[in-house]
Amino acid sequence: MVRVYLELTGKGASRAAKRGDVTVIVDVLRSSSTIITALSNGAREIIPARTLKEAVQLYEKHPEALLAGERNAVKPPTFDMGNSPLEYTWGRVLGRTIILTTTDGTKAIKLASKDARAVLIGAFLNASSVAHVSYDLALKTESDISLVAVGKKGNFALEDFLGAGFIIRRLPNVQKIIDGALMDDAALWAYYSAGAVEENLRKVIYQGEHAKKLRVLGFYKDVEFCLRVDVFSSVPILEKSILVEYKACKEHYCI
């Protein structure tokens, strides 16, 4: 039976990777939500970059790509796009390669990429789909599942914790996992917390630090969008350092 772990900050991506787990990166506001939206709207691929410098260097090698990202929630000067999922429309991203760097999310992706069995991207937007794909991959590869609630600058973030909880609640056979003591305390905490707030999700998350910051910066519509549940079936997966739609993945465990 599959075990389930939850890491409470982005640094936990390294621990998940070292365990060789199928790892789900959850950065609700907004990196995960942006990646899911971009691939759902037809982006060809997304290349995650850890730093601004790395992103620019990648862009120099791929001048046809869209250069995208944020630092402290704001689009860097000269970048084509920021980190608002609402920017990633079908008309803007269809068939395009996107180079993306964010304050926290892409760093966690890069950390997980070193040793994780597979790296998936999850959020409220694709909670059910990523839950089922992660479970199927764990069974195929005889691995466990780790969710990484990325947080903000090394600190806990409410929306990522609850986003992970929503995904955990949608895992196949989740009650058997709980009954078999195969879920760590952090994952169990997120499971029950998500259930407790499901009817008042927006109210709860709007009280969180990062949601408040984004609203002050004028990204109210982003927060609203990112809190929608199961809007997309897209599951981004890291394939040779590039994020693609799971259905297009050619790795042996994707077949």
Secondary structure, DSSP 8 states (H G I E B T S, - for coil): ---EEEESSTTHHHHHHHTT-EEEEE-TTTHHHHHHHHHHTT--EEEE-SSHHHHHHHHHH-TTSEEEE-BTTB--TT-SB-S-GGG--HHHHTT-EEEEE-SSHHHHHHHHTTT-SEEEEE-GGGHHHHHHHHHHHHHHHT--EEEEE--BTTB--HHHHHHHHHHHHTSTTHHHHHHTT-B-HHHHHHHHHHHHHGGGHHHHHTTSHHHHHHHHTT-HHHHHHHT--S-----EEEETTEEEEGGG--SGGG-
